[in-house]
Amino acid sequence: MAVLFIVCDWSTRAVALPLPSPSPSASPAAMSTPLPGTPAPALTTPTPSSEDFPRINRGATPIPTSGPAASPQPGPSAALPPPGEGLARLTADQIYGNSSPSGGFTATGHVVLVYGDSNVKSDQAVYNAVTQTLRATGHVVFTQANGDSATAAALEYHADSDRATLLGVSGQTTAIYHEGRQIQGQLYYRGEQAFIDGNGHTIIKNGWVTTCDPRHVAYHITGKEIEVRPHDRLIVHSSALFLGKLLVAALGLFVLPLTEAESRPTAYAPRVGYNSTEGLFVRNFLNFYRSPQWYGTYHVDYFQKVGVGLGADMYFQRRDGRGGGSLTLYNLRNNSRQEDLTGTKNSTQANLNVQRFFNEHLTGSLQFSYSGQSAVFTALPPTTSANLSVTHTGARSNTSYILTNTSTGPSTSFGGIFNHTIAFSPAFSQTVGLNLQDSTNPQSFSRAVGLNLDTHVSARSFDADLITSTNHGFSTSGVGTPFETTTPVIGIQRVPELTLRARPFLISSLRLPVSLTLVDGIYNDEYDNIETSRYEANAQFGPALLKVGNSTLLNASATVRQDAYGSGDLLGSINEQVSLQQFFGRHADNTLSYSAASVRGYTPLPSLDRQFGFDQINESLNIYNASYYRFTAFTSYDFHNKFLSIVNYQLNVQPSSSSLVTLGTSYDPHGTGYSPLAITLATPLSRNDYFQFSGSYDFKQHGLQGQNYFLSHTVNDCYQVRVAYLQPLKEVDLSVSLLAFPGESATFGINNNGPIIAQSFGQ
């Protein structure tokens, strides 16, 4: 066995393909392109000199030779040490070359090239020093330490451009990551040619990719050109989806992000279905992709009972990452049947969302929406809305500016909001807020202006807020007529209001926490034509927790409030809450919760201090056993109105982590009896089949109502076929979901249906 050490920059990371190892059934197809021959091997390996092989490390250092031919070689059973850094080791049955600087070498028989954590095995390899090209032929196998592998009829590596070409290639890769974690499963591929650069960027010509083991009947996506951007995305041009040998849909362009969670099309193929509202429908999606900064989806929809819809979803981002946004457009043109029902010919929706990060302190955003309709005989006024906001964040301050505008025909509404907060110290801050709102229509105009100033102080024993708040405005009706009138509109004025909140303290002998709040202010309520001073004292006691024995828990709290007004009026209230929880062994408990509020006195400011009394008790009974089952019954009684509320019952049974049954009903003691029994069921039927049901059983009609059925079948842990029947809509949904990319599943089929029960049940 001959051994050759090579100094090179062959960066076999270039062949660190996002390419997968084929199964035996996926052996490379014979290539129509003939492979160039190689010279016949010499009978003996000549003794090389330092000039036998050229300088291929871009003119850096001559390749060190392996010494005279008579020097001892490792035996067949000897383990060769790994090549040193920057070295590639070539072993073969025979290695020979010529003695000119423009020559090269030829290796035949069990050729193994090792470089870094990668190696290439072949029947023979030829290096041409003039073109700086290494060509391996005959059962070429490329492997990496991370498990990636590929087979090819030939491999050609260009040292000057750090680029590799594989002919008749197939393989697999596991080195695909999503949000920092390795994606479960592998990406398999095959193609006539594959081109790989030194960064691992790969282009496969006339091939296919799949995340399913090719030995089983599975899906694959074909394409004239498949581009794999490591740690970025997979792009398939002129693509089509196959299930086994069955062509399911022509996709056009298929883009699957491999690392980032970002906005993207939610479907990749036409959806066909029927429901009672739209009739027979066909929803077609055509994706486009220009770059990571510009991509989206075009929509072409047909609805038998409605009409034809055209639209687009577009996503864009600045190259420097300092902003981006989205634009959605959709137009629905009604057919004659829908025009007769609604009186409209077509409708248009548009939404624009833009964000901009100017620097680490200044950000801005813009939202704009448009909604318009055209009637059969006239044009209807469109509705538009816009929102522009700018925020500046400093070391101790935050300032925001917001402008809003909404219009529908001649009616418009304009608003502006300004907020500024500054912290002079950790214990002293101030907030200023200003808002303006104008509303205009052909017969009226109104304006409202509000100012709010809040000075906050934190001390060791209390917090304090000094607030000055004013709200002024006017409303004008009959604009432009002899009957035009203007009315002032003034809200509650706090001029000013001081609030003191004492730090909670503990009455140690009772283990009772206490909180105190004092408010002193002057108020002007133009709605009630009242101006008065107002004092408020508020004390909260509790919550206090008392454990009685090992099975009873008592929780109590109370609030006492007293308001006094400059007009001489007094208003007081007492609010108490008590709960008693009793445990019965380890599988049941009952909770009684009593709450009451008593209000006495009169307030001259009903728009500010309106309070209500109540007196009621709630009871909740729970019977359970870990997560296997739980039964709950709940009701309440109002002492003030002498009214017993509906009794609610619910039973949850979870026999396994992937199965669940839920039953729920209620009983009305005032004559209507039991409500329909709500039923949800989710359970696996086998390892690959999962069933869900939701609906209700009507005790009076003696039958099921609102039935929804969902069945999924998983094929080879690769893709999932889903069928759903929604009885209330008379709708059948069918979809196919790829499973190999968590959070990145592409969905094909009818209606983009999903499980009808949202919980995952431990799956």
Stockholm file with secondary structure:
# STOCKHOLM 1.0

chainA/1-763         MAVLFIVCDWSTRAVALPLPSPSPSASPAAMSTPLPGTPAPALTTPTPSSEDFPRINRGATPIPTSGPAASPQPGPSAALPPPGEGLARLTADQIYGNSSPSGGFTATGHVVLVYGDSNVKSDQAVYNAVTQTLRATGHVVFTQANGDSATAAALEYHADSDRATLLGVSGQTTAIYHEGRQIQGQLYYRGEQAFIDGNGHTIIKNGWVTTCDPRHVAYHITGKEIEVRPHDRLIVHSSALFLGKLLVAALGLFVLPLTEAESRPTAYAPRVGYNSTEGLFVRNFLNFYRSPQWYGTYHVDYFQKVGVGLGADMYFQRRDGRGGGSLTLYNLRNNSRQEDLTGTKNSTQANLNVQRFFNEHLTGSLQFSYSGQSAVFTALPPTTSANLSVTHTGARSNTSYILTNTSTGPSTSFGGIFNHTIAFSPAFSQTVGLNLQDSTNPQSFSRAVGLNLDTHVSARSFDADLITSTNHGFSTSGVGTPFETTTPVIGIQRVPELTLRARPFLISSLRLPVSLTLVDGIYNDEYDNIETSRYEANAQFGPALLKVGNSTLLNASATVRQDAYGSGDLLGSINEQVSLQQFFGRHADNTLSYSAASVRGYTPLPSLDRQFGFDQINESLNIYNASYYRFTAFTSYDFHNKFLSIVNYQLNVQPSSSSLVTLGTSYDPHGTGYSPLAITLATPLSRNDYFQFSGSYDFKQHGLQGQNYFLSHTVNDCYQVRVAYLQPLKEVDLSVSLLAFPGESATFGINNNGPIIAQSFGQ
#=GR chainA/1-763 SS CEEEEEECCCCGGGGCCSCCCCCGGGCCCCCSSCCCCCCCCCSSCCCCCTTSSCCCSTTSCCCCCCCCTTSCCCCTTSCCCCCCTTEEEEEESEEEECSSTTCEEEEEEEEEEEETTEEEEEEEEEEETTTTEEEEEEEEEEEETTSCEEEEEEEEEETTTTEEEEEEEEEEECCCEETTEECSSCEEEEEEEEEEETTCCEEEEEEEEESSCTTSSCEEEEEEEEEEETTTEEEEEEEEEEETTEEEEEEEEEEEESSCCCCCCSCCSCEEEEETTTEEEEEEEEEEEEETTEEEEEEEEEETTTEEEEEEEEEEECTTSSEEEEEEEEEEEECHHHHHHHSEEEEEEEEEEEEEECSSSEEEEEEEEEEEEEESSSBCCCEEEEEEEEEEECSSEEEEEEEEEEEETTEEEEEEEEEEEEEEETTEEEEEEEEEEEEEETTEEEEEEEEEEEEEEECSSEEEEEEEEEEEEEEEESTTSTTCEEEECCCEEEEEEEEEEECCEEETTTTEEEEEEEEEEEEEETTTTEEEEEEEEEEEEEEEEEEETTTEEEEEEEEEEEEEETTSCEEEEEEEEEEEEEECTTSEEEEEEEEEEEEEECCSCHHHHCCCCEEEEEEEEEEEETTTEEEEEEEEEETTTTEECCEEEEEEEEEETTEEEEEEEEEETTTTEECCEEEEEEEESSSSEEEEEEEEEETTTTEEEEEEEEEEEEETTTEEEEEEEETTTTEEEEEEEECSSTTCCCEEESTTCCCSSCCCTTC
#=GC SS_cons         CEEEEEECCCCGGGGCCSCCCCCGGGCCCCCSSCCCCCCCCCSSCCCCCTTSSCCCSTTSCCCCCCCCTTSCCCCTTSCCCCCCTTEEEEEESEEEECSSTTCEEEEEEEEEEEETTEEEEEEEEEEETTTTEEEEEEEEEEEETTSCEEEEEEEEEETTTTEEEEEEEEEEECCCEETTEECSSCEEEEEEEEEEETTCCEEEEEEEEESSCTTSSCEEEEEEEEEEETTTEEEEEEEEEEETTEEEEEEEEEEEESSCCCCCCSCCSCEEEEETTTEEEEEEEEEEEEETTEEEEEEEEEETTTEEEEEEEEEEECTTSSEEEEEEEEEEEECHHHHHHHSEEEEEEEEEEEEEECSSSEEEEEEEEEEEEEESSSBCCCEEEEEEEEEEECSSEEEEEEEEEEEETTEEEEEEEEEEEEEEETTEEEEEEEEEEEEEETTEEEEEEEEEEEEEEECSSEEEEEEEEEEEEEEEESTTSTTCEEEECCCEEEEEEEEEEECCEEETTTTEEEEEEEEEEEEEETTTTEEEEEEEEEEEEEEEEEEETTTEEEEEEEEEEEEEETTSCEEEEEEEEEEEEEECTTSEEEEEEEEEEEEEECCSCHHHHCCCCEEEEEEEEEEEETTTEEEEEEEEEETTTTEECCEEEEEEEEEETTEEEEEEEEEETTTTEECCEEEEEEEESSSSEEEEEEEEEETTTTEEEEEEEEEEEEETTTEEEEEEEETTTTEEEEEEEECSSTTCCCEEESTTCCCSSCCCTTC
//
